[in-house]
Amino acid sequence: MLTVTEDAKVFLKSLIDDNNVPEEATIRLTASPQGLGLAPDAPKPDDETFDHDGRTVLTIAQPIVNQLDGKSIDVNQTENGPALAIG
């Protein structure tokens, strides 16, 4: 099971608010040959979703959720500020 920490949910909510993501959209964790990324997108019926304060803040397609089974998404402090990390 993939876990998203409360700190990560707060961070994602601030990304949504700061970037004026439309109410019907959320942040999607995407996969590409270059790695994982984030992009605004509308949830799809088979997605795994994570909520904070009544708003969906993260959407992940099932194949990616399955690959991340047993992992946790959290926030790490970097020299460039806070960033999501999977561990």
N, CA, C and O of each residue as an XYZ file, in Angstrom:
348
protein
N       0.841     -1.185      0.000
C       0.000      0.000      0.000
C       0.885      1.248      0.000
O       1.846      1.340      0.764
N       0.551      2.191     -0.854
C       1.251      3.474     -0.914
C       0.691      4.398      0.156
O      -0.524      4.497      0.326
N       1.573      5.069      0.871
C       1.184      6.022      1.901
C       1.592      7.428      1.476
O       2.688      7.639      0.957
N       0.699      8.382      1.703
C       1.018      9.796      1.484
C       0.898     10.471      2.842
O      -0.176     10.474      3.444
N       2.004     11.047      3.330
C       2.001     11.658      4.661
C       1.140     12.914      4.682
O       0.837     13.497      3.641
N       0.760     13.310      5.870
C      -0.023     14.531      6.037
C       0.771     15.745      5.557
O       0.200     16.655      4.957
N       2.083     15.769      5.813
C       2.929     16.867      5.327
C       2.907     16.944      3.800
O       2.867     18.036      3.233
N       2.933     15.789      3.138
C       2.883     15.772      1.675
C       1.535     16.291      1.180
O       1.479     17.031      0.198
N       0.462     15.913      1.847
C      -0.866     16.389      1.450
C      -0.975     17.908      1.609
O      -1.543     18.583      0.751
N      -0.435     18.442      2.695
C      -0.439     19.897      2.905
C       0.377     20.579      1.804
O      -0.042     21.604      1.266
N       1.530     20.020      1.470
C       2.383     20.561      0.418
C       1.642     20.563     -0.921
O       1.678     21.559     -1.643
N       0.976     19.468     -1.255
C       0.229     19.374     -2.510
C      -0.930     20.366     -2.536
O      -1.204     20.972     -3.572
N      -1.608     20.534     -1.410
C      -2.709     21.503     -1.335
C      -2.183     22.904     -1.597
O      -2.841     23.693     -2.275
N      -1.002     23.229     -1.068
C      -0.428     24.554     -1.310
C      -0.040     24.718     -2.788
O      -0.169     25.813     -3.336
N       0.434     23.639     -3.441
C       0.721     23.711     -4.879
C      -0.550     24.005     -5.661
O      -0.543     24.817     -6.587
N      -1.637     23.345     -5.287
C      -2.928     23.566     -5.952
C      -3.366     25.013     -5.773
O      -3.743     25.676     -6.738
N      -3.316     25.498     -4.542
C      -3.752     26.865     -4.253
C      -2.857     27.905     -4.932
O      -3.356     28.878     -5.497
N      -1.552     27.703     -4.880
C      -0.598     28.668     -5.434
C      -0.646     28.735     -6.958
O      -0.284     29.750     -7.552
N      -1.097     27.641     -7.591
C      -1.101     27.581     -9.054
C      -2.503     27.640     -9.642
O      -2.703     27.354    -10.823
N      -3.476     28.015     -8.810
C      -4.855     28.186     -9.274
C      -5.368     26.999    -10.082
O      -5.988     27.172    -11.131
N      -5.105     25.795     -9.585
C      -5.608     24.587    -10.241
C      -7.129     24.594    -10.131
O      -7.660     24.798     -9.040
N      -7.842     24.376    -11.237
C      -9.309     24.400    -11.199
C      -9.881     23.396    -10.204
O      -9.266     22.367     -9.925
N     -11.048     23.698     -9.677
C     -11.688     22.874     -8.648
C     -11.869     21.419     -9.095
O     -11.761     20.508     -8.275
N     -12.142     21.193    -10.381
C     -12.380     19.830    -10.863
C     -11.079     19.065    -11.135
O     -11.118     17.883    -11.478
N      -9.949     19.719    -10.986
C      -8.652     19.089    -11.241
C      -7.896     18.877     -9.934
O      -8.304     19.352     -8.874
N      -6.800     18.163    -10.036
C      -5.934     17.876     -8.910
C      -4.502     17.780     -9.436
O      -4.241     18.113    -10.592
N      -3.590     17.334     -8.605
C      -2.212     17.091     -9.030
C      -2.088     15.594     -9.318
O      -2.467     14.760     -8.496
N      -1.557     15.270    -10.486
C      -1.364     13.871    -10.873
C       0.119     13.534    -10.832
O       0.955     14.287    -11.331
N       0.434     12.385    -10.226
C       1.785     11.839    -10.281
C       1.893     11.080    -11.603
O       1.143     10.134    -11.847
N       2.826     11.500    -12.448
C       2.984     10.905    -13.772
C       4.319     10.176    -13.862
O       5.246     10.447    -13.100
N       4.395      9.249    -14.804
C       5.641      8.522    -15.051
C       6.025      8.703    -16.510
O       5.178      8.657    -17.402
N       7.315      8.908    -16.736
C       7.851      9.014    -18.083
C       9.235      8.366    -18.080
O       9.736      8.000    -17.017
N       9.855      8.219    -19.242
C      11.212      7.659    -19.258
C      12.212      8.475    -18.430
O      13.228      7.944    -17.981
N      11.918      9.777    -18.229
C      12.809     10.627    -17.444
C      12.577     10.488    -15.937
O      13.387     10.967    -15.143
N      11.480      9.837    -15.536
C      11.186      9.660    -14.117
C       9.770     10.081    -13.782
O       8.911     10.173    -14.658
N       9.537     10.336    -12.510
C       8.219     10.743    -12.030
C       8.096     12.255    -12.054
O       9.079     12.972    -11.871
N       6.884     12.731    -12.281
C       6.631     14.158    -12.304
C       5.237     14.459    -11.792
O       4.463     13.551    -11.488
N       4.927     15.729    -11.699
C       3.618     16.197    -11.249
C       3.020     17.094    -12.309
O       3.723     17.882    -12.941
N       1.697     16.967    -12.504
C       1.005     17.817    -13.464
C      -0.454     17.941    -13.048
O      -1.021     16.989    -12.511
N      -1.076     19.098    -13.287
C      -2.509     19.208    -13.004
C      -3.296     18.334    -13.984
O      -2.959     18.248    -15.165
N      -4.348     17.687    -13.476
C      -5.158     16.812    -14.315
C      -6.434     16.459    -13.555
O      -6.482     16.544    -12.327
N      -7.450     16.067    -14.287
C      -8.705     15.618    -13.675
C      -8.577     14.140    -13.281
O      -7.989     13.352    -14.021
N      -9.119     13.768    -12.133
C      -9.086     12.357    -11.731
C      -9.887     11.495    -12.713
O     -10.887     11.939    -13.278
N      -9.430     10.265    -12.901
C     -10.123      9.284    -13.728
C     -10.710      8.206    -12.798
O     -10.233      8.026    -11.678
N     -11.736      7.498    -13.265
C     -12.444      6.560    -12.379
C     -11.579      5.499    -11.693
O     -11.869      5.117    -10.559
N     -10.530      5.017    -12.352
C      -9.721      3.952    -11.747
C      -8.483      4.462    -11.012
O      -7.644      3.664    -10.595
N      -8.360      5.776    -10.848
C      -7.215      6.362    -10.136
C      -7.316      6.143     -8.640
O      -8.407      6.007     -8.087
N      -6.169      6.112     -7.999
C      -6.081      6.187     -6.533
C      -5.995      7.670     -6.200
O      -5.190      8.394     -6.786
N      -6.814      8.123     -5.267
C      -6.806      9.549     -4.908
C      -6.504      9.711     -3.430
O      -6.778      8.827     -2.618
N      -5.930     10.867     -3.099
C      -5.593     11.221     -1.726
C      -6.137     12.616     -1.465
O      -5.949     13.525     -2.273
N      -6.817     12.785     -0.324
C      -7.514     14.027     -0.002
C      -6.898     14.738      1.195
O      -6.269     14.126      2.058
N      -7.105     16.058      1.217
C      -6.727     16.892      2.362
C      -7.739     18.029      2.463
O      -7.998     18.722      1.479
N      -8.299     18.216      3.629
C      -9.284     19.281      3.873
C     -10.431     19.256      2.868
O     -10.869     20.305      2.396
N     -10.921     18.048      2.536
C     -12.064     17.926      1.661
C     -11.773     18.097      0.182
O     -12.700     18.132     -0.628
N     -10.512     18.202     -0.183
C     -10.132     18.385     -1.595
C      -9.182     17.269     -1.999
O      -8.264     16.931     -1.253
N      -9.398     16.698     -3.175
C      -8.446     15.721     -3.699
C      -7.180     16.466     -4.090
O      -7.217     17.380     -4.914
N      -6.054     16.068     -3.492
C      -4.796     16.772     -3.731
C      -3.812     15.964     -4.571
O      -2.845     16.514     -5.098
N      -4.055     14.653     -4.697
C      -3.142     13.813     -5.470
C      -3.929     12.686     -6.124
O      -4.773     12.047     -5.496
N      -3.631     12.457     -7.404
C      -4.227     11.387     -8.185
C      -3.095     10.580     -8.803
O      -2.136     11.135     -9.340
N      -3.226      9.247     -8.717
C      -2.196      8.378     -9.276
C      -2.884      7.217     -9.997
O      -3.780      6.585     -9.438
N      -2.474      6.937    -11.223
C      -3.006      5.802    -11.977
C      -2.595      4.496    -11.296
O      -1.520      4.402    -10.705
N      -3.463      3.498    -11.389
C      -3.220      2.221    -10.717
C      -1.882      1.575    -11.058
O      -1.233      1.059    -10.149
N      -1.425      1.571    -12.317
C      -0.117      0.949    -12.579
C       1.023      1.590    -11.774
O       1.936      0.895    -11.328
N       0.970      2.904    -11.591
C       2.006      3.588    -10.814
C       1.847      3.271     -9.338
O       2.834      3.037     -8.641
N       0.600      3.261     -8.853
C       0.346      2.904     -7.450
C       0.901      1.512     -7.165
O       1.529      1.291     -6.130
N       0.672      0.580     -8.080
C       1.163     -0.786     -7.887
C       2.684     -0.826     -7.823
O       3.247     -1.585     -7.034
N       3.353     -0.022     -8.638
C       4.823      0.023     -8.625
C       5.350      0.631     -7.326
O       6.462      0.321     -6.897
N       4.551      1.495     -6.704
C       4.982      2.181     -5.478
C       4.480      1.486     -4.214
O       4.578      2.045     -3.122
N       3.951      0.290     -4.350
C       3.430     -0.446     -3.203
C       4.499     -0.565     -2.112
O       5.635     -0.956     -2.381
N       4.121     -0.226     -0.895
C       5.040     -0.279      0.237
C       5.865      0.984      0.426
O       6.621      1.088      1.393
N       5.735      1.939     -0.474
C       6.495      3.195     -0.398
C       5.664      4.277      0.292
O       4.475      4.099      0.555
N       6.313      5.385      0.573
C       5.674      6.532      1.196
C       6.080      7.802      0.460
O       7.241      7.974      0.089
N       5.108      8.692      0.254
C       5.394     10.012     -0.317
C       5.386     11.009      0.830
O       4.405     11.110      1.567
N       6.474     11.739      0.977
C       6.642     12.686      2.070
C       7.280     13.950      1.515
O       7.565     14.036      0.321
N       7.503     14.923      2.378
C       8.168     16.169      2.000
C       9.547     16.201      2.643
O       9.688     15.969      3.844
N      10.552     16.487      1.841
C      11.912     16.687      2.330
C      12.296     18.140      2.126
O      11.874     18.770      1.156
N      13.088     18.666      3.030
C      13.619     20.020      2.875
C      14.916     19.929      2.086
O      15.828     19.186      2.451
N      14.989     20.696      0.996
C      16.195     20.728      0.172
C      16.754     22.140      0.175
O      16.149     23.054      0.735
N      17.903     22.314     -0.447
C      18.488     23.673     -0.508
C      17.613     24.614     -1.337
O      17.733     25.835     -1.226
N      16.730     24.046     -2.170
C      15.805     24.849     -2.976
C      14.422     24.947     -2.355
O      13.495     25.453     -2.987
N      14.271     24.473     -1.132
C      12.974     24.500     -0.459
C      12.374     23.110     -0.377
O      13.031     22.123     -0.707
N      11.120     23.031      0.066
C      10.495     21.713      0.233
C      10.242     21.029     -1.114
O       9.965     21.684     -2.119
N      10.344     19.694     -1.106
C      10.116     18.903     -2.309
C       9.545     17.553     -1.907
O       9.866     17.029     -0.840
N       8.705     16.994     -2.757
C       8.187     15.660     -2.495
C       9.280     14.631     -2.683
O      10.153     14.782     -3.537
N       9.224     13.583     -1.877
C      10.193     12.494     -1.969
C       9.462     11.180     -1.769
O       8.519     11.097     -0.982
N       9.895     10.172     -2.473
C       9.324      8.835     -2.337
C      10.381      7.947     -1.699
O      11.513      7.860     -2.174
N       9.994      7.303     -0.631
C      10.949      6.448      0.065
C      10.321      5.225      0.629
O      11.006      4.408      1.246
